[in-house]
Amino acid sequence: MKKFFYSTKSQAMMEMAILGPLLLMAFGIVVTYIVKMNNDQYYLMESFRRALKKSHDENKAIAYGTWDDRRGADASNPVVGQKITSSGAGYALWAIPNVDQSSPDNDPQDMTYVKVNDVNGIRGLPIEYPLGPGQAGGIETYYITTTGKTLNVNTNDKHITSTLGAATGEVMIYEINKKRYVQGRVSGGGGTLQGDQ
């Protein structure tokens, strides 16, 4: 009877050892998907609001695109993270057309803007690239990424301390309508764990 109890207990522990990481990985995938969907919805609404404001301010039809590729959490690489891209596009016409027939050039024209990574803006201002009237197109991205990690483990009288530090440096090159725009960023972090043997 005692042998049977230990074998079922060890089997249950083995099942939990296999099932636990699988459940954690599935949970991480679901959370990452929800974050991406939330970001996409945010940037879709933001692009429409920006198009509406610019259309009112400039008296033109405005096409406005947003692109964001920040680093998000990653369960398999917690300090460095993973790249999560989100985008949106909006088109609005909130303009007063010119009724003077003698100057047809004063009628509202269309204009296209693209905003890329507003977190890199100066004093909270977005980085906008005006593409000109009647322009359209996509963004091609090129990334140069360097990642470094350091792990230190110290053992002192059955006391273990481990320290993990990591940093990532990126240069992002965005090609929009055959013009290239360069941005860069650096991120990093670390942590310490302690325990007794």
C-alpha positions in Angstrom: 0.0 0.0 0.0 2.8 2.4 0.9 4.6 1.6 -2.4 1.4 2.4 -4.4 1.0 5.7 -2.6 4.6 6.8 -3.4 4.2 5.8 -7.1 1.0 7.8 -7.6 2.5 10.8 -5.8 5.6 10.7 -8.0 3.4 10.3 -11.1 1.4 13.3 -10.1 4.5 15.4 -9.6 5.9 14.3 -13.0 2.6 15.3 -14.6 2.7 18.7 -13.0 6.3 19.1 -14.0 5.3 18.6 -17.6 2.0 20.3 -17.6 3.1 23.4 -15.6 5.5 24.9 -18.2 3.0 24.1 -21.0 0.2 26.0 -19.3 2.6 28.9 -18.6 3.6 29.0 -22.2 0.0 28.9 -23.4 -0.9 31.7 -21.0 2.0 33.8 -22.2 0.9 33.4 -25.9 -2.7 34.4 -25.0 -1.4 37.5 -23.1 0.9 38.5 -25.9 -2.0 38.2 -28.4 -4.3 40.3 -26.2 -1.6 43.0 -25.9 -1.1 43.1 -29.6 -4.8 43.4 -30.3 -5.2 46.1 -27.8 -2.2 48.0 -29.3 -3.6 47.6 -32.8 -7.0 49.0 -31.7 -5.2 52.0 -30.0 -3.2 52.9 -33.0 -6.1 52.6 -35.3 -8.1 55.0 -33.2 -5.1 57.3 -32.8 -4.5 57.5 -36.5 -8.1 58.5 -37.1 -8.0 61.2 -34.4 -4.7 62.6 -35.8 -6.1 62.6 -39.4 -9.2 64.4 -38.2 -7.2 67.1 -36.3 -4.8 67.7 -39.2 -7.6 67.8 -41.7 -9.3 70.6 -39.6 -6.0 72.5 -39.0 -4.8 72.3 -42.6 -8.1 72.4 -44.4 -7.2 69.3 -46.4 -8.1 65.7 -46.8 -5.6 63.8 -44.7 -4.4 60.2 -44.8 -2.5 59.4 -41.6 -0.7 56.1 -40.8 0.9 55.0 -37.5 3.6 52.4 -36.9 5.0 51.3 -33.6 7.5 48.5 -33.0 8.3 48.6 -29.3 9.7 45.8 -27.3 7.3 43.8 -25.1 7.5 41.1 -22.5 8.7 37.7 -23.5 8.4 34.7 -21.1 11.3 32.9 -22.8 13.6 35.9 -22.8 12.4 38.1 -19.9 15.1 40.8 -19.8 15.5 41.4 -23.5 11.9 40.9 -24.6 10.5 40.6 -28.0 9.5 43.1 -30.7 5.7 43.7 -31.0 4.6 45.7 -34.0 1.3 47.6 -34.1 -0.1 49.9 -36.8 -3.2 51.8 -37.9 -4.4 54.0 -40.7 -7.0 56.7 -40.9 -8.4 59.0 -43.5 -10.5 62.1 -42.8 -11.9 65.2 -44.6 -12.9 68.0 -42.2 -12.4 71.0 -44.5 -14.2 74.0 -45.8 -13.9 73.9 -49.6 -13.2 77.2 -51.4 -16.3 78.4 -53.3 -14.3 80.9 -55.4 -14.4 79.5 -58.9 -11.7 81.9 -60.1 -9.0 80.2 -58.0 -9.6 76.4 -58.2 -6.1 75.7 -56.8 -7.4 76.8 -53.3 -9.7 73.8 -53.0 -8.7 71.3 -50.3 -5.9 69.0 -51.4 -5.1 65.7 -49.9 -1.9 65.1 -47.8 -0.4 61.9 -46.4 1.5 61.6 -43.1 3.2 58.7 -41.4 4.0 58.6 -37.7 6.7 56.1 -36.6 7.4 55.3 -32.9 6.1 58.2 -31.0 8.1 57.1 -27.9 11.1 58.6 -29.7 9.5 62.0 -30.1 11.0 65.0 -28.5 9.1 66.2 -25.4 6.2 63.9 -26.2 5.8 65.1 -29.8 5.4 62.4 -32.4 7.9 61.9 -35.2 5.9 62.5 -38.3 7.0 62.1 -41.9 5.0 64.1 -44.5 4.9 62.1 -47.7 3.3 64.8 -49.8 0.0 65.0 -51.7 -1.6 62.0 -53.2 1.0 59.6 -51.8 0.4 56.1 -50.5 2.5 53.1 -49.7 3.9 50.8 -47.0 6.8 50.8 -44.6 9.8 48.5 -45.2 11.8 47.9 -42.0 15.5 47.0 -41.6 16.8 46.3 -38.1 20.3 46.1 -36.8 20.1 44.6 -33.3 22.9 43.9 -30.7 22.1 42.0 -27.6 24.3 41.3 -24.6 23.6 39.2 -21.5 25.6 38.7 -18.3 24.9 36.0 -15.7 26.9 36.0 -12.4 26.5 33.2 -9.8 28.1 33.4 -6.4 28.1 30.8 -3.7 29.0 31.7 -0.1 28.5 29.2 2.8 25.4 27.6 1.2 24.0 31.0 0.2 23.6 31.5 -3.6 23.2 34.8 -5.3 22.6 35.1 -9.1 22.5 38.3 -11.0 21.3 38.6 -14.6 21.7 41.7 -16.7 21.0 42.3 -20.3 20.9 45.2 -22.8 19.7 45.6 -26.4 20.7 48.3 -28.8 18.8 48.7 -32.1 19.1 50.9 -35.2 15.8 50.9 -37.2 15.8 52.0 -40.8 12.3 52.6 -42.2 11.9 52.9 -46.0 8.8 54.9 -46.9 8.1 55.7 -50.5 11.8 55.2 -51.5 13.0 57.5 -48.7 14.9 56.1 -45.7 14.5 57.4 -42.1 16.7 56.2 -39.3 15.8 55.9 -35.6 17.6 54.1 -32.7 17.0 53.0 -29.2 18.6 51.2 -26.3 16.9 49.2 -23.6 18.1 47.0 -20.8 17.4 45.6 -17.3 18.4 43.1 -14.8 17.6 41.3 -11.5 19.0 39.4 -8.6 17.9 36.2 -7.0 19.0 34.8 -3.7 18.5 31.6 -1.9 20.0 29.0 0.4 21.1 25.5 -0.5 
